[in-house]
Amino acid sequence: MCYRARMPAFEQQAARAEARGRASARRSPAAWAGQLALSAASLLVCAAGIEAGARLLVRRREARPQTQRSFLEYDARLGWRKAAAEEDTLYGEGTPVLFRINSHGLRGPEIPYAKPRGGTRVLLLGDSFTEAGTVEERASLAAVLERALRARHCPAEEVINGGTSGYSTDQEYLFLEGEGWRYEPDVVVLLFFSNDLQGNTSTRKKPWFELEDGRLVLRNVPVPAPPEGRRRRDPDPPSRLTPWHGSLALRLLGLRTERANPPLQRWLAGLGLVPPAADHAPTRDWLLAYGPDSALNARRWEVTLALLDALQASVARHGASLLVFYVPAGFELDARDWRRTRERWELDGEGWDPDRVARGLADACRARGLTFVDPRPALRQAMASGHRPYLETDPHWSAAGHEAAAAALLPYVTAARPCAGEARP
């Protein structure tokens, strides 16, 4: 009996590969051209599918409703203010937000100037973080803090939202002097964001202070009025994405890499595949606050600390308590976000520190005997528990961020003004 010797498996595979190689070598140029054409067609179909998906995404995004008007109007003393007794729907990253302004020009319910007998009032001074236009009013810091205070079963406690978009410490101080004290607050909370350093020396469409012999001198009041018929600020125009080299997919790729991977975005832009990142000068100027010491930073801090002294003196004259609440930017809580911020804005060299502004303000408060409230631990805890305290594409707090901020502020407010019969901590 004869047995056919069986070739080992690996030798069979080698033999088949060799046979395929010989067949390929014998393949005609026409066959090669056909295969290349098929591959090119496949790539074109994939690219067309990606571009079609990008155009559909952009069309849906741009079809969303837009906010119809701005709430900000000209004010001779403050530069701008919110128009009284109006409401509109704000459209942003999350769900639409119903934004109501009461008859005194503040966000929130109607609050008379006269304080209820036996009640306690907290006045929040700040900018868009305080105003909280990215969340419903009931989810704002003011509303969450008020509910927490009333849960102590104290006499009527009210938290007044004195925040206005774009304000810095100088306008917040002028608002307190001209309007805030009419509410008879017992506790004044100054919410400080790092771009207040920049805003406190800005001279654009607003009042400002200069230092003369160590004294604050108010300039540009009354603020020059805009042309007739332009006393209301125009709403932001609808955002429109234009194709890059005829492709919306490349435009979206550029926006995505600009946020997530700035070095990759610059490399792709160098190849011409995506547009160069926009150089927004005000943002770069704001970020200087986290950089090395400079004459510009020194001047901004000098004016800001003089305004802090003026606020402290005003609050003391009225027998109230002043708390200074630090509002961190998102990159102050996340090392990866800070690295991407430095890469995006090319903040090269030594001396850049995400804790620089918070540390400087804390030191200033300590030197003045002021209470400094740092919510960064509470916001980091919210992040660790899976609750995003900041919006993804908007730099402001989400509802979870407002809740964490209120939790951080609550014990300091109760310490400053305990309920009747409670001991002061």
Rosetta blueprint (number, residue, H / E / L):
1 M L
2 C L
3 Y L
4 R L
5 A L
6 R L
7 M L
8 P L
9 A H
10 F H
11 E H
12 Q H
13 Q H
14 A H
15 A H
16 R H
17 A H
18 E H
19 A H
20 R H
21 G H
22 R H
23 A H
24 S H
25 A H
26 R H
27 R L
28 S L
29 P H
30 A H
31 A H
32 W H
33 A H
34 G H
35 Q H
36 L H
37 A H
38 L H
39 S H
40 A H
41 A H
42 S H
43 L H
44 L H
45 V H
46 C H
47 A H
48 A H
49 G H
50 I H
51 E H
52 A H
53 G H
54 A H
55 R H
56 L H
57 L H
58 V H
59 R H
60 R H
61 R H
62 E H
63 A L
64 R L
65 P L
66 Q L
67 T L
68 Q L
69 R L
70 S L
71 F L
72 L E
73 E E
74 Y E
75 D E
76 A L
77 R L
78 L L
79 G E
80 W E
81 R E
82 K E
83 A L
84 A L
85 A L
86 E L
87 E E
88 D E
89 T E
90 L E
91 Y L
92 G L
93 E L
94 G L
95 T L
96 P L
97 V E
98 L E
99 F E
100 R E
101 I E
102 N L
103 S L
104 H L
105 G L
106 L L
107 R E
108 G L
109 P L
110 E L
111 I L
112 P L
113 Y L
114 A L
115 K L
116 P L
117 R L
118 G L
119 G L
120 T E
121 R E
122 V E
123 L E
124 L E
125 L E
126 G L
127 D L
128 S H
129 F H
130 T H
131 E H
132 A L
133 G L
134 T L
135 V L
136 E L
137 E H
138 R H
139 A H
140 S L
141 L H
142 A H
143 A H
144 V H
145 L H
146 E H
147 R H
148 A H
149 L H
150 R H
151 A L
152 R L
153 H L
154 C L
155 P L
156 A L
157 E E
158 E E
159 V E
160 I E
161 N E
162 G L
163 G L
164 T L
165 S L
166 G L
167 Y L
168 S L
169 T H
170 D H
171 Q H
172 E H
173 Y H
174 L H
175 F H
176 L H
177 E H
178 G H
179 E L
180 G H
181 W H
182 R H
183 Y H
184 E L
185 P L
186 D L
187 V E
188 V E
189 V E
190 L E
191 L E
192 F E
193 F E
194 S L
195 N L
196 D H
197 L H
198 Q H
199 G H
200 N L
201 T L
202 S L
203 T L
204 R L
205 K L
206 K L
207 P L
208 W E
209 F E
210 E E
211 L E
212 E E
213 D L
214 G L
215 R E
216 L E
217 V E
218 L E
219 R E
220 N L
221 V L
222 P L
223 V L
224 P L
225 A L
226 P L
227 P L
228 E L
229 G L
230 R L
231 R L
232 R E
233 R L
234 D L
235 P L
236 D L
237 P L
238 P L
239 S L
240 R L
241 L L
242 T L
243 P L
244 W E
245 H L
246 G L
247 S E
248 L H
249 A H
250 L H
251 R H
252 L H
253 L H
254 G H
255 L H
256 R H
257 T H
258 E H
259 R H
260 A H
261 N L
262 P H
263 P H
264 L H
265 Q H
266 R H
267 W H
268 L H
269 A H
270 G H
271 L L
272 G L
273 L L
274 V L
275 P L
276 P L
277 A L
278 A L
279 D L
280 H L
281 A H
282 P H
283 T H
284 R H
285 D H
286 W H
287 L H
288 L H
289 A H
290 Y H
291 G L
292 P L
293 D L
294 S L
295 A H
296 L H
297 N H
298 A H
299 R H
300 R H
301 W H
302 E H
303 V H
304 T H
305 L H
306 A H
307 L H
308 L H
309 D H
310 A H
311 L H
312 Q H
313 A H
314 S H
315 V H
316 A H
317 R H
318 H L
319 G L
320 A L
321 S E
322 L E
323 L E
324 V E
325 F E
326 Y E
327 V E
328 P L
329 A L
330 G H
331 F H
332 E H
333 L L
334 D L
335 A H
336 R H
337 D H
338 W H
339 R H
340 R H
341 T H
342 R H
343 E H
344 R H
345 W H
346 E L
347 L L
348 D L
349 G L
350 E L
351 G L
352 W L
353 D L
354 P L
355 D L
356 R H
357 V H
358 A H
359 R H
360 G H
361 L H
362 A H
363 D H
364 A H
365 C H
366 R H
367 A H
368 R H
369 G L
370 L L
371 T E
372 F E
373 V E
374 D L
375 P L
376 R H
377 P H
378 A H
379 L H
380 R H
381 Q H
382 A H
383 M H
384 A H
385 S L
386 G L
387 H L
388 R L
389 P L
390 Y E
391 L L
392 E L
393 T L
394 D L
395 P L
396 H L
397 W E
398 S L
399 A H
400 A H
401 G H
402 H H
403 E H
404 A H
405 A H
406 A H
407 A H
408 A H
409 L H
410 L H
411 P H
412 Y H
413 V H
414 T H
415 A H
416 A H
417 R L
418 P L
419 C L
420 A L
421 G L
422 E L
423 A L
424 R L
425 P L
